[in-house]
Amino acid sequence: MEKETEEKLISLETKITYLEDFIEKIQAVSAEHTAAIEHLKAENKLMIQKIRELSDALEGDIPNRKPPHY
């Protein structure tokens, strides 16, 4: 019975080791994705700002333009 218990313990330790490794890999990927998302958010803000600037420059003083509070 002792040998069976030892084998089960070894099996559980092996599974835990694989799970710990898997969690570390997921954390690394998550950190990469977070950094990429933050970078894309910053780029998106710049693009929105540029589009607004270009839109304002192209529109000029159009008389039927909506007031800014709409």
Predicted model as a PDB file, atoms N, CA, C, CB and O in Angstrom, pLDDT in the B-factor column:
MODEL        1                                                                  
ATOM      1  N   MET A   1       0.820  -1.194   0.000  1.00 67.00           N  
ATOM      2  CA  MET A   1       0.000   0.000   0.000  1.00 67.00           C  
ATOM      3  C   MET A   1       0.864   1.260   0.000  1.00 67.00           C  
ATOM      4  CB  MET A   1      -0.933  -0.003   1.203  1.00 67.00           C  
ATOM      5  O   MET A   1       0.483   2.287  -0.562  1.00 67.00           O  
ATOM      6  N   GLU A   2       2.010   1.168   0.625  1.00 92.00           N  
ATOM      7  CA  GLU A   2       2.891   2.326   0.706  1.00 92.00           C  
ATOM      8  C   GLU A   2       3.437   2.707  -0.672  1.00 92.00           C  
ATOM      9  CB  GLU A   2       4.044   2.044   1.669  1.00 92.00           C  
ATOM     10  O   GLU A   2       3.583   3.891  -0.972  1.00 92.00           O  
ATOM     11  N   LYS A   3       3.735   1.726  -1.498  1.00 90.00           N  
ATOM     12  CA  LYS A   3       4.237   2.004  -2.841  1.00 90.00           C  
ATOM     13  C   LYS A   3       3.162   2.698  -3.675  1.00 90.00           C  
ATOM     14  CB  LYS A   3       4.696   0.701  -3.530  1.00 90.00           C  
ATOM     15  O   LYS A   3       3.468   3.612  -4.441  1.00 90.00           O  
ATOM     16  N   GLU A   4       1.927   2.280  -3.536  1.00 93.00           N  
ATOM     17  CA  GLU A   4       0.826   2.896  -4.276  1.00 93.00           C  
ATOM     18  C   GLU A   4       0.647   4.355  -3.848  1.00 93.00           C  
ATOM     19  CB  GLU A   4      -0.486   2.104  -4.054  1.00 93.00           C  
ATOM     20  O   GLU A   4       0.416   5.226  -4.687  1.00 93.00           O  
ATOM     21  N   THR A   5       0.751   4.613  -2.575  1.00 94.00           N  
ATOM     22  CA  THR A   5       0.626   5.970  -2.061  1.00 94.00           C  
ATOM     23  C   THR A   5       1.766   6.843  -2.584  1.00 94.00           C  
ATOM     24  CB  THR A   5       0.613   5.965  -0.521  1.00 94.00           C  
ATOM     25  O   THR A   5       1.556   7.997  -2.956  1.00 94.00           O  
ATOM     26  N   GLU A   6       2.955   6.286  -2.609  1.00 95.00           N  
ATOM     27  CA  GLU A   6       4.117   7.025  -3.103  1.00 95.00           C  
ATOM     28  C   GLU A   6       3.955   7.351  -4.594  1.00 95.00           C  
ATOM     29  CB  GLU A   6       5.412   6.213  -2.868  1.00 95.00           C  
ATOM     30  O   GLU A   6       4.296   8.454  -5.022  1.00 95.00           O  
ATOM     31  N   GLU A   7       3.447   6.419  -5.372  1.00 96.00           N  
ATOM     32  CA  GLU A   7       3.227   6.656  -6.800  1.00 96.00           C  
ATOM     33  C   GLU A   7       2.172   7.741  -7.020  1.00 96.00           C  
ATOM     34  CB  GLU A   7       2.801   5.356  -7.499  1.00 96.00           C  
ATOM     35  O   GLU A   7       2.314   8.583  -7.907  1.00 96.00           O  
ATOM     36  N   LYS A   8       1.114   7.713  -6.208  1.00 96.00           N  
ATOM     37  CA  LYS A   8       0.091   8.745  -6.325  1.00 96.00           C  
ATOM     38  C   LYS A   8       0.651  10.111  -5.959  1.00 96.00           C  
ATOM     39  CB  LYS A   8      -1.107   8.411  -5.438  1.00 96.00           C  
ATOM     40  O   LYS A   8       0.330  11.114  -6.595  1.00 96.00           O  
ATOM     41  N   LEU A   9       1.486  10.142  -4.933  1.00 96.00           N  
ATOM     42  CA  LEU A   9       2.105  11.386  -4.509  1.00 96.00           C  
ATOM     43  C   LEU A   9       3.024  11.935  -5.598  1.00 96.00           C  
ATOM     44  CB  LEU A   9       2.884  11.177  -3.210  1.00 96.00           C  
ATOM     45  O   LEU A   9       3.022  13.137  -5.867  1.00 96.00           O  
ATOM     46  N   ILE A  10       3.794  11.074  -6.213  1.00 97.00           N  
ATOM     47  CA  ILE A  10       4.684  11.486  -7.307  1.00 97.00           C  
ATOM     48  C   ILE A  10       3.860  12.000  -8.480  1.00 97.00           C  
ATOM     49  CB  ILE A  10       5.589  10.307  -7.758  1.00 97.00           C  
ATOM     50  O   ILE A  10       4.211  13.002  -9.103  1.00 97.00           O  
ATOM     51  N   SER A  11       2.767  11.312  -8.775  1.00 97.00           N  
ATOM     52  CA  SER A  11       1.891  11.740  -9.871  1.00 97.00           C  
ATOM     53  C   SER A  11       1.306  13.119  -9.591  1.00 97.00           C  
ATOM     54  CB  SER A  11       0.759  10.721 -10.084  1.00 97.00           C  
ATOM     55  O   SER A  11       1.266  13.971 -10.479  1.00 97.00           O  
ATOM     56  N   LEU A  12       0.855  13.339  -8.365  1.00 97.00           N  
ATOM     57  CA  LEU A  12       0.300  14.641  -7.998  1.00 97.00           C  
ATOM     58  C   LEU A  12       1.360  15.737  -8.055  1.00 97.00           C  
ATOM     59  CB  LEU A  12      -0.310  14.580  -6.600  1.00 97.00           C  
ATOM     60  O   LEU A  12       1.078  16.840  -8.523  1.00 97.00           O  
ATOM     61  N   GLU A  13       2.553  15.455  -7.593  1.00 98.00           N  
ATOM     62  CA  GLU A  13       3.641  16.438  -7.645  1.00 98.00           C  
ATOM     63  C   GLU A  13       3.989  16.788  -9.090  1.00 98.00           C  
ATOM     64  CB  GLU A  13       4.887  15.901  -6.917  1.00 98.00           C  
ATOM     65  O   GLU A  13       4.270  17.944  -9.406  1.00 98.00           O  
ATOM     66  N   THR A  14       3.969  15.796  -9.951  1.00 98.00           N  
ATOM     67  CA  THR A  14       4.246  16.036 -11.373  1.00 98.00           C  
ATOM     68  C   THR A  14       3.175  16.924 -11.988  1.00 98.00           C  
ATOM     69  CB  THR A  14       4.333  14.706 -12.142  1.00 98.00           C  
ATOM     70  O   THR A  14       3.484  17.857 -12.728  1.00 98.00           O  
ATOM     71  N   LYS A  15       1.930  16.635 -11.684  1.00 98.00           N  
ATOM     72  CA  LYS A  15       0.831  17.445 -12.207  1.00 98.00           C  
ATOM     73  C   LYS A  15       0.916  18.882 -11.700  1.00 98.00           C  
ATOM     74  CB  LYS A  15      -0.517  16.829 -11.818  1.00 98.00           C  
ATOM     75  O   LYS A  15       0.685  19.826 -12.455  1.00 98.00           O  
ATOM     76  N   ILE A  16       1.246  19.044 -10.432  1.00 98.00           N  
ATOM     77  CA  ILE A  16       1.376  20.386  -9.858  1.00 98.00           C  
ATOM     78  C   ILE A  16       2.506  21.145 -10.541  1.00 98.00           C  
ATOM     79  CB  ILE A  16       1.627  20.309  -8.338  1.00 98.00           C  
ATOM     80  O   ILE A  16       2.375  22.339 -10.812  1.00 98.00           O  
ATOM     81  N   THR A  17       3.599  20.475 -10.819  1.00 98.00           N  
ATOM     82  CA  THR A  17       4.725  21.118 -11.498  1.00 98.00           C  
ATOM     83  C   THR A  17       4.310  21.584 -12.885  1.00 98.00           C  
ATOM     84  CB  THR A  17       5.925  20.158 -11.593  1.00 98.00           C  
ATOM     85  O   THR A  17       4.633  22.703 -13.283  1.00 98.00           O  
ATOM     86  N   TYR A  18       3.604  20.744 -13.622  1.00 98.00           N  
ATOM     87  CA  TYR A  18       3.129  21.146 -14.950  1.00 98.00           C  
ATOM     88  C   TYR A  18       2.147  22.310 -14.858  1.00 98.00           C  
ATOM     89  CB  TYR A  18       2.468  19.959 -15.661  1.00 98.00           C  
ATOM     90  O   TYR A  18       2.190  23.226 -15.680  1.00 98.00           O  
ATOM     91  N   LEU A  19       1.266  22.279 -13.868  1.00 98.00           N  
ATOM     92  CA  LEU A  19       0.302  23.367 -13.699  1.00 98.00           C  
ATOM     93  C   LEU A  19       0.995  24.687 -13.346  1.00 98.00           C  
ATOM     94  CB  LEU A  19      -0.716  23.005 -12.614  1.00 98.00           C  
ATOM     95  O   LEU A  19       0.611  25.745 -13.843  1.00 98.00           O  
ATOM     96  N   GLU A  20       2.013  24.621 -12.489  1.00 98.00           N  
ATOM     97  CA  GLU A  20       2.762  25.835 -12.143  1.00 98.00           C  
ATOM     98  C   GLU A  20       3.439  26.422 -13.380  1.00 98.00           C  
ATOM     99  CB  GLU A  20       3.814  25.531 -11.055  1.00 98.00           C  
ATOM    100  O   GLU A  20       3.426  27.635 -13.590  1.00 98.00           O  
ATOM    101  N   ASP A  21       4.026  25.555 -14.188  1.00 98.00           N  
ATOM    102  CA  ASP A  21       4.670  26.012 -15.421  1.00 98.00           C  
ATOM    103  C   ASP A  21       3.650  26.639 -16.366  1.00 98.00           C  
ATOM    104  CB  ASP A  21       5.388  24.844 -16.118  1.00 98.00           C  
ATOM    105  O   ASP A  21       3.910  27.680 -16.970  1.00 98.00           O  
ATOM    106  N   PHE A  22       2.494  26.004 -16.488  1.00 98.00           N  
ATOM    107  CA  PHE A  22       1.429  26.509 -17.352  1.00 98.00           C  
ATOM    108  C   PHE A  22       0.955  27.880 -16.881  1.00 98.00           C  
ATOM    109  CB  PHE A  22       0.251  25.523 -17.386  1.00 98.00           C  
ATOM    110  O   PHE A  22       0.747  28.778 -17.698  1.00 98.00           O  
ATOM    111  N   ILE A  23       0.783  28.048 -15.580  1.00 98.00           N  
ATOM    112  CA  ILE A  23       0.350  29.332 -15.028  1.00 98.00           C  
ATOM    113  C   ILE A  23       1.381  30.415 -15.303  1.00 98.00           C  
ATOM    114  CB  ILE A  23       0.100  29.214 -13.520  1.00 98.00           C  
ATOM    115  O   ILE A  23       1.011  31.537 -15.650  1.00 98.00           O  
ATOM    116  N   GLU A  24       2.658  30.110 -15.158  1.00 98.00           N  
ATOM    117  CA  GLU A  24       3.710  31.086 -15.451  1.00 98.00           C  
ATOM    118  C   GLU A  24       3.667  31.517 -16.914  1.00 98.00           C  
ATOM    119  CB  GLU A  24       5.091  30.503 -15.114  1.00 98.00           C  
ATOM    120  O   GLU A  24       3.829  32.697 -17.226  1.00 98.00           O  
ATOM    121  N   LYS A  25       3.450  30.561 -17.802  1.00 98.00           N  
ATOM    122  CA  LYS A  25       3.369  30.885 -19.230  1.00 98.00           C  
ATOM    123  C   LYS A  25       2.142  31.761 -19.516  1.00 98.00           C  
ATOM    124  CB  LYS A  25       3.312  29.589 -20.076  1.00 98.00           C  
ATOM    125  O   LYS A  25       2.228  32.717 -20.287  1.00 98.00           O  
ATOM    126  N   ILE A  26       1.023  31.440 -18.908  1.00 98.00           N  
ATOM    127  CA  ILE A  26      -0.189  32.249 -19.105  1.00 98.00           C  
ATOM    128  C   ILE A  26       0.013  33.660 -18.573  1.00 98.00           C  
ATOM    129  CB  ILE A  26      -1.400  31.592 -18.414  1.00 98.00           C  
ATOM    130  O   ILE A  26      -0.433  34.626 -19.193  1.00 98.00           O  
ATOM    131  N   GLN A  27       0.675  33.787 -17.438  1.00 98.00           N  
ATOM    132  CA  GLN A  27       0.942  35.113 -16.883  1.00 98.00           C  
ATOM    133  C   GLN A  27       1.829  35.928 -17.824  1.00 98.00           C  
ATOM    134  CB  GLN A  27       1.605  34.992 -15.501  1.00 98.00           C  
ATOM    135  O   GLN A  27       1.610  37.127 -17.997  1.00 98.00           O  
ATOM    136  N   ALA A  28       2.824  35.288 -18.428  1.00 98.00           N  
ATOM    137  CA  ALA A  28       3.703  35.989 -19.361  1.00 98.00           C  
ATOM    138  C   ALA A  28       2.925  36.463 -20.582  1.00 98.00           C  
ATOM    139  CB  ALA A  28       4.865  35.084 -19.791  1.00 98.00           C  
ATOM    140  O   ALA A  28       3.098  37.595 -21.034  1.00 98.00           O  
ATOM    141  N   VAL A  29       2.079  35.606 -21.109  1.00 98.00           N  
ATOM    142  CA  VAL A  29       1.270  35.976 -22.271  1.00 98.00           C  
ATOM    143  C   VAL A  29       0.311  37.102 -21.900  1.00 98.00           C  
ATOM    144  CB  VAL A  29       0.486  34.753 -22.806  1.00 98.00           C  
ATOM    145  O   VAL A  29       0.109  38.035 -22.677  1.00 98.00           O  
ATOM    146  N   SER A  30      -0.269  37.011 -20.725  1.00 98.00           N  
ATOM    147  CA  SER A  30      -1.187  38.048 -20.272  1.00 98.00           C  
ATOM    148  C   SER A  30      -0.476  39.397 -20.151  1.00 98.00           C  
ATOM    149  CB  SER A  30      -1.810  37.656 -18.928  1.00 98.00           C  
ATOM    150  O   SER A  30      -1.034  40.427 -20.528  1.00 98.00           O  
ATOM    151  N   ALA A  31       0.736  39.396 -19.635  1.00 98.00           N  
ATOM    152  CA  ALA A  31       1.509  40.635 -19.521  1.00 98.00           C  
ATOM    153  C   ALA A  31       1.815  41.208 -20.902  1.00 98.00           C  
ATOM    154  CB  ALA A  31       2.819  40.385 -18.747  1.00 98.00           C  
ATOM    155  O   ALA A  31       1.726  42.420 -21.101  1.00 98.00           O  
ATOM    156  N   GLU A  32       2.173  40.352 -21.854  1.00 98.00           N  
ATOM    157  CA  GLU A  32       2.430  40.804 -23.225  1.00 98.00           C  
ATOM    158  C   GLU A  32       1.169  41.413 -23.840  1.00 98.00           C  
ATOM    159  CB  GLU A  32       2.934  39.631 -24.096  1.00 98.00           C  
ATOM    160  O   GLU A  32       1.221  42.464 -24.477  1.00 98.00           O  
ATOM    161  N   HIS A  33       0.056  40.746 -23.641  1.00 98.00           N  
ATOM    162  CA  HIS A  33      -1.203  41.244 -24.206  1.00 98.00           C  
ATOM    163  C   HIS A  33      -1.603  42.576 -23.579  1.00 98.00           C  
ATOM    164  CB  HIS A  33      -2.322  40.215 -24.004  1.00 98.00           C  
ATOM    165  O   HIS A  33      -2.102  43.466 -24.267  1.00 98.00           O  
ATOM    166  N   THR A  34      -1.385  42.707 -22.287  1.00 98.00           N  
ATOM    167  CA  THR A  34      -1.700  43.965 -21.613  1.00 98.00           C  
ATOM    168  C   THR A  34      -0.861  45.095 -22.184  1.00 98.00           C  
ATOM    169  CB  THR A  34      -1.470  43.843 -20.098  1.00 98.00           C  
ATOM    170  O   THR A  34      -1.374  46.185 -22.439  1.00 98.00           O  
ATOM    171  N   ALA A  35       0.422  44.842 -22.385  1.00 98.00           N  
ATOM    172  CA  ALA A  35       1.301  45.865 -22.959  1.00 98.00           C  
ATOM    173  C   ALA A  35       0.865  46.221 -24.379  1.00 98.00           C  
ATOM    174  CB  ALA A  35       2.762  45.381 -22.959  1.00 98.00           C  
ATOM    175  O   ALA A  35       0.859  47.393 -24.756  1.00 98.00           O  
ATOM    176  N   ALA A  36       0.503  45.210 -25.161  1.00 98.00           N  
ATOM    177  CA  ALA A  36       0.056  45.456 -26.533  1.00 98.00           C  
ATOM    178  C   ALA A  36      -1.237  46.260 -26.548  1.00 98.00           C  
ATOM    179  CB  ALA A  36      -0.139  44.131 -27.281  1.00 98.00           C  
ATOM    180  O   ALA A  36      -1.396  47.161 -27.372  1.00 98.00           O  
ATOM    181  N   ILE A  37      -2.149  45.949 -25.659  1.00 98.00           N  
ATOM    182  CA  ILE A  37      -3.418  46.680 -25.589  1.00 98.00           C  
ATOM    183  C   ILE A  37      -3.172  48.130 -25.212  1.00 98.00           C  
ATOM    184  CB  ILE A  37      -4.372  46.022 -24.575  1.00 98.00           C  
ATOM    185  O   ILE A  37      -3.773  49.030 -25.799  1.00 98.00           O  
ATOM    186  N   GLU A  38      -2.304  48.371 -24.249  1.00 98.00           N  
ATOM    187  CA  GLU A  38      -1.990  49.745 -23.850  1.00 98.00           C  
ATOM    188  C   GLU A  38      -1.370  50.520 -25.011  1.00 98.00           C  
ATOM    189  CB  GLU A  38      -1.037  49.751 -22.640  1.00 98.00           C  
ATOM    190  O   GLU A  38      -1.678  51.694 -25.215  1.00 98.00           O  
ATOM    191  N   HIS A  39      -0.505  49.867 -25.760  1.00 98.00           N  
ATOM    192  CA  HIS A  39       0.113  50.502 -26.924  1.00 98.00           C  
ATOM    193  C   HIS A  39      -0.952  50.844 -27.977  1.00 98.00           C  
ATOM    194  CB  HIS A  39       1.197  49.576 -27.533  1.00 98.00           C  
ATOM    195  O   HIS A  39      -0.942  51.936 -28.545  1.00 98.00           O  
ATOM    196  N   LEU A  40      -1.858  49.911 -28.227  1.00 98.00           N  
ATOM    197  CA  LEU A  40      -2.918  50.145 -29.209  1.00 98.00           C  
ATOM    198  C   LEU A  40      -3.869  51.248 -28.759  1.00 98.00           C  
ATOM    199  CB  LEU A  40      -3.699  48.859 -29.456  1.00 98.00           C  
ATOM    200  O   LEU A  40      -4.348  52.026 -29.584  1.00 98.00           O  
ATOM    201  N   LYS A  41      -4.147  51.324 -27.461  1.00 98.00           N  
ATOM    202  CA  LYS A  41      -4.994  52.399 -26.953  1.00 98.00           C  
ATOM    203  C   LYS A  41      -4.348  53.757 -27.203  1.00 98.00           C  
ATOM    204  CB  LYS A  41      -5.266  52.208 -25.453  1.00 98.00           C  
ATOM    205  O   LYS A  41      -5.015  54.704 -27.619  1.00 98.00           O  
ATOM    206  N   ALA A  42      -3.042  53.844 -26.947  1.00 98.00           N  
ATOM    207  CA  ALA A  42      -2.330  55.106 -27.166  1.00 98.00           C  
ATOM    208  C   ALA A  42      -2.350  55.480 -28.650  1.00 98.00           C  
ATOM    209  CB  ALA A  42      -0.871  55.004 -26.657  1.00 98.00           C  
ATOM    210  O   ALA A  42      -2.578  56.639 -28.996  1.00 98.00           O  
ATOM    211  N   GLU A  43      -2.113  54.503 -29.522  1.00 98.00           N  
ATOM    212  CA  GLU A  43      -2.161  54.762 -30.962  1.00 98.00           C  
ATOM    213  C   GLU A  43      -3.559  55.195 -31.384  1.00 98.00           C  
ATOM    214  CB  GLU A  43      -1.732  53.513 -31.751  1.00 98.00           C  
ATOM    215  O   GLU A  43      -3.708  56.098 -32.207  1.00 98.00           O  
ATOM    216  N   ASN A  44      -4.569  54.564 -30.833  1.00 98.00           N  
ATOM    217  CA  ASN A  44      -5.949  54.891 -31.165  1.00 98.00           C  
ATOM    218  C   ASN A  44      -6.257  56.334 -30.783  1.00 98.00           C  
ATOM    219  CB  ASN A  44      -6.918  53.932 -30.458  1.00 98.00           C  
ATOM    220  O   ASN A  44      -6.896  57.052 -31.554  1.00 98.00           O  
ATOM    221  N   LYS A  45      -5.815  56.767 -29.611  1.00 98.00           N  
ATOM    222  CA  LYS A  45      -6.042  58.149 -29.185  1.00 98.00           C  
ATOM    223  C   LYS A  45      -5.378  59.128 -30.150  1.00 98.00           C  
ATOM    224  CB  LYS A  45      -5.511  58.367 -27.757  1.00 98.00           C  
ATOM    225  O   LYS A  45      -5.964  60.149 -30.510  1.00 98.00           O  
ATOM    226  N   LEU A  46      -4.146  58.808 -30.568  1.00 97.00           N  
ATOM    227  CA  LEU A  46      -3.452  59.685 -31.514  1.00 97.00           C  
ATOM    228  C   LEU A  46      -4.187  59.747 -32.851  1.00 97.00           C  
ATOM    229  CB  LEU A  46      -2.012  59.203 -31.730  1.00 97.00           C  
ATOM    230  O   LEU A  46      -4.310  60.816 -33.449  1.00 97.00           O  
ATOM    231  N   MET A  47      -4.668  58.610 -33.310  1.00 97.00           N  
ATOM    232  CA  MET A  47      -5.377  58.576 -34.584  1.00 97.00           C  
ATOM    233  C   MET A  47      -6.684  59.364 -34.507  1.00 97.00           C  
ATOM    234  CB  MET A  47      -5.656  57.129 -34.997  1.00 97.00           C  
ATOM    235  O   MET A  47      -7.033  60.083 -35.443  1.00 97.00           O  
ATOM    236  N   ILE A  48      -7.404  59.228 -33.397  1.00 96.00           N  
ATOM    237  CA  ILE A  48      -8.650  59.986 -33.221  1.00 96.00           C  
ATOM    238  C   ILE A  48      -8.356  61.480 -33.238  1.00 96.00           C  
ATOM    239  CB  ILE A  48      -9.356  59.590 -31.898  1.00 96.00           C  
ATOM    240  O   ILE A  48      -9.074  62.259 -33.865  1.00 96.00           O  
ATOM    241  N   GLN A  49      -7.299  61.867 -32.546  1.00 96.00           N  
ATOM    242  CA  GLN A  49      -6.922  63.284 -32.511  1.00 96.00           C  
ATOM    243  C   GLN A  49      -6.574  63.789 -33.909  1.00 96.00           C  
ATOM    244  CB  GLN A  49      -5.731  63.502 -31.558  1.00 96.00           C  
ATOM    245  O   GLN A  49      -7.008  64.873 -34.300  1.00 96.00           O  
ATOM    246  N   LYS A  50      -5.799  63.019 -34.660  1.00 95.00           N  
ATOM    247  CA  LYS A  50      -5.420  63.419 -36.020  1.00 95.00           C  
ATOM    248  C   LYS A  50      -6.642  63.513 -36.920  1.00 95.00           C  
ATOM    249  CB  LYS A  50      -4.408  62.428 -36.611  1.00 95.00           C  
ATOM    250  O   LYS A  50      -6.762  64.451 -37.708  1.00 95.00           O  
ATOM    251  N   ILE A  51      -7.545  62.554 -36.813  1.00 93.00           N  
ATOM    252  CA  ILE A  51      -8.757  62.573 -37.639  1.00 93.00           C  
ATOM    253  C   ILE A  51      -9.595  63.800 -37.325  1.00 93.00           C  
ATOM    254  CB  ILE A  51      -9.587  61.294 -37.421  1.00 93.00           C  
ATOM    255  O   ILE A  51     -10.121  64.445 -38.232  1.00 93.00           O  
ATOM    256  N   ARG A  52      -9.720  64.123 -36.049  1.00 90.00           N  
ATOM    257  CA  ARG A  52     -10.470  65.325 -35.679  1.00 90.00           C  
ATOM    258  C   ARG A  52      -9.809  66.578 -36.235  1.00 90.00           C  
ATOM    259  CB  ARG A  52     -10.595  65.430 -34.158  1.00 90.00           C  
ATOM    260  O   ARG A  52     -10.485  67.472 -36.743  1.00 90.00           O  
ATOM    261  N   GLU A  53      -8.488  66.640 -36.137  1.00 89.00           N  
ATOM    262  CA  GLU A  53      -7.771  67.801 -36.666  1.00 89.00           C  
ATOM    263  C   GLU A  53      -7.969  67.919 -38.171  1.00 89.00           C  
ATOM    264  CB  GLU A  53      -6.274  67.708 -36.337  1.00 89.00           C  
ATOM    265  O   GLU A  53      -8.236  69.010 -38.675  1.00 89.00           O  
ATOM    266  N   LEU A  54      -7.843  66.816 -38.891  1.00 87.00           N  
ATOM    267  CA  LEU A  54      -8.034  66.821 -40.340  1.00 87.00           C  
ATOM    268  C   LEU A  54      -9.470  67.169 -40.702  1.00 87.00           C  
ATOM    269  CB  LEU A  54      -7.659  65.465 -40.933  1.00 87.00           C  
ATOM    270  O   LEU A  54      -9.708  67.921 -41.647  1.00 87.00           O  
ATOM    271  N   SER A  55     -10.415  66.634 -39.966  1.00 83.00           N  
ATOM    272  CA  SER A  55     -11.823  66.917 -40.222  1.00 83.00           C  
ATOM    273  C   SER A  55     -12.117  68.396 -40.013  1.00 83.00           C  
ATOM    274  CB  SER A  55     -12.719  66.062 -39.317  1.00 83.00           C  
ATOM    275  O   SER A  55     -12.793  69.019 -40.831  1.00 83.00           O  
ATOM    276  N   ASP A  56     -11.615  68.954 -38.928  1.00 79.00           N  
ATOM    277  CA  ASP A  56     -11.820  70.375 -38.663  1.00 79.00           C  
ATOM    278  C   ASP A  56     -11.161  71.241 -39.730  1.00 79.00           C  
ATOM    279  CB  ASP A  56     -11.275  70.740 -37.286  1.00 79.00           C  
ATOM    280  O   ASP A  56     -11.717  72.261 -40.137  1.00 79.00           O  
ATOM    281  N   ALA A  57      -9.978  70.836 -40.183  1.00 79.00           N  
ATOM    282  CA  ALA A  57      -9.276  71.614 -41.198  1.00 79.00           C  
ATOM    283  C   ALA A  57     -10.001  71.559 -42.542  1.00 79.00           C  
ATOM    284  CB  ALA A  57      -7.842  71.106 -41.355  1.00 79.00           C  
ATOM    285  O   ALA A  57     -10.026  72.550 -43.273  1.00 79.00           O  
ATOM    286  N   LEU A  58     -10.589  70.412 -42.871  1.00 76.00           N  
ATOM    287  CA  LEU A  58     -11.279  70.268 -44.148  1.00 76.00           C  
ATOM    288  C   LEU A  58     -12.643  70.949 -44.154  1.00 76.00           C  
ATOM    289  CB  LEU A  58     -11.441  68.806 -44.482  1.00 76.00           C  
ATOM    290  O   LEU A  58     -13.083  71.448 -45.190  1.00 76.00           O  
ATOM    291  N   GLU A  59     -13.303  70.973 -43.025  1.00 70.00           N  
ATOM    292  CA  GLU A  59     -14.639  71.561 -42.965  1.00 70.00           C  
ATOM    293  C   GLU A  59     -14.607  73.086 -43.068  1.00 70.00           C  
ATOM    294  CB  GLU A  59     -15.326  71.150 -41.677  1.00 70.00           C  
ATOM    295  O   GLU A  59     -15.482  73.688 -43.691  1.00 70.00           O  
ATOM    296  N   GLY A  60     -13.622  73.693 -42.470  1.00 65.00           N  
ATOM    297  CA  GLY A  60     -13.549  75.142 -42.515  1.00 65.00           C  
ATOM    298  C   GLY A  60     -14.738  75.769 -41.822  1.00 65.00           C  
ATOM    299  O   GLY A  60     -15.159  75.314 -40.758  1.00 65.00           O  
ATOM    300  N   ASP A  61     -15.275  76.803 -42.418  1.00 61.00           N  
ATOM    301  CA  ASP A  61     -16.433  77.496 -41.844  1.00 61.00           C  
ATOM    302  C   ASP A  61     -17.696  77.174 -42.622  1.00 61.00           C  
ATOM    303  CB  ASP A  61     -16.202  79.010 -41.825  1.00 61.00           C  
ATOM    304  O   ASP A  61     -18.239  78.039 -43.310  1.00 61.00           O  
ATOM    305  N   ILE A  62     -18.154  75.975 -42.523  1.00 60.00           N  
ATOM    306  CA  ILE A  62     -19.382  75.556 -43.196  1.00 60.00           C  
ATOM    307  C   ILE A  62     -20.562  76.106 -42.399  1.00 60.00           C  
ATOM    308  CB  ILE A  62     -19.462  73.988 -43.326  1.00 60.00           C  
ATOM    309  O   ILE A  62     -20.647  75.867 -41.194  1.00 60.00           O  
ATOM    310  N   PRO A  63     -21.474  76.836 -43.041  1.00 61.00           N  
ATOM    311  CA  PRO A  63     -22.573  77.473 -42.300  1.00 61.00           C  
ATOM    312  C   PRO A  63     -23.564  76.499 -41.661  1.00 61.00           C  
ATOM    313  CB  PRO A  63     -23.318  78.381 -43.217  1.00 61.00           C  
ATOM    314  O   PRO A  63     -24.149  76.829 -40.630  1.00 61.00           O  
ATOM    315  N   ASN A  64     -23.771  75.331 -42.225  1.00 65.00           N  
ATOM    316  CA  ASN A  64     -24.752  74.385 -41.688  1.00 65.00           C  
ATOM    317  C   ASN A  64     -24.120  73.362 -40.736  1.00 65.00           C  
ATOM    318  CB  ASN A  64     -25.445  73.658 -42.830  1.00 65.00           C  
ATOM    319  O   ASN A  64     -24.702  72.311 -40.470  1.00 65.00           O  
ATOM    320  N   ARG A  65     -22.975  73.668 -40.248  1.00 65.00           N  
ATOM    321  CA  ARG A  65     -22.281  72.752 -39.346  1.00 65.00           C  
ATOM    322  C   ARG A  65     -22.998  72.725 -37.990  1.00 65.00           C  
ATOM    323  CB  ARG A  65     -20.790  73.172 -39.173  1.00 65.00           C  
ATOM    324  O   ARG A  65     -23.448  73.760 -37.499  1.00 65.00           O  
ATOM    325  N   LYS A  66     -23.101  71.522 -37.386  1.00 68.00           N  
ATOM    326  CA  LYS A  66     -23.771  71.374 -36.100  1.00 68.00           C  
ATOM    327  C   LYS A  66     -22.964  72.099 -35.027  1.00 68.00           C  
ATOM    328  CB  LYS A  66     -23.952  69.874 -35.736  1.00 68.00           C  
ATOM    329  O   LYS A  66     -21.734  72.097 -35.061  1.00 68.00           O  
ATOM    330  N   PRO A  67     -23.653  72.710 -34.087  1.00 69.00           N  
ATOM    331  CA  PRO A  67     -22.945  73.321 -32.957  1.00 69.00           C  
ATOM    332  C   PRO A  67     -22.215  72.250 -32.143  1.00 69.00           C  
ATOM    333  CB  PRO A  67     -23.933  74.101 -32.054  1.00 69.00           C  
ATOM    334  O   PRO A  67     -22.621  71.088 -32.157  1.00 69.00           O  
ATOM    335  N   PRO A  68     -21.149  72.618 -31.437  1.00 71.00           N  
ATOM    336  CA  PRO A  68     -20.355  71.616 -30.721  1.00 71.00           C  
ATOM    337  C   PRO A  68     -21.094  70.890 -29.592  1.00 71.00           C  
ATOM    338  CB  PRO A  68     -19.148  72.269 -30.158  1.00 71.00           C  
ATOM    339  O   PRO A  68     -20.651  69.830 -29.150  1.00 71.00           O  
ATOM    340  N   HIS A  69     -22.201  71.443 -29.125  1.00 73.00           N  
ATOM    341  CA  HIS A  69     -22.895  70.785 -28.025  1.00 73.00           C  
ATOM    342  C   HIS A  69     -23.817  69.649 -28.482  1.00 73.00           C  
ATOM    343  CB  HIS A  69     -23.694  71.801 -27.259  1.00 73.00           C  
ATOM    344  O   HIS A  69     -24.460  69.024 -27.640  1.00 73.00           O  
ATOM    345  N   TYR A  70     -23.902  69.363 -29.780  1.00 61.00           N  
ATOM    346  CA  TYR A  70     -24.721  68.252 -30.269  1.00 61.00           C  
ATOM    347  C   TYR A  70     -23.929  66.987 -30.317  1.00 61.00           C  
ATOM    348  CB  TYR A  70     -25.284  68.554 -31.637  1.00 61.00           C  
ATOM    349  O   TYR A  70     -24.455  65.944 -30.705  1.00 61.00           O  
TER     350      TYR A  70                                                      
ENDMDL                                                                          
END                                                                             
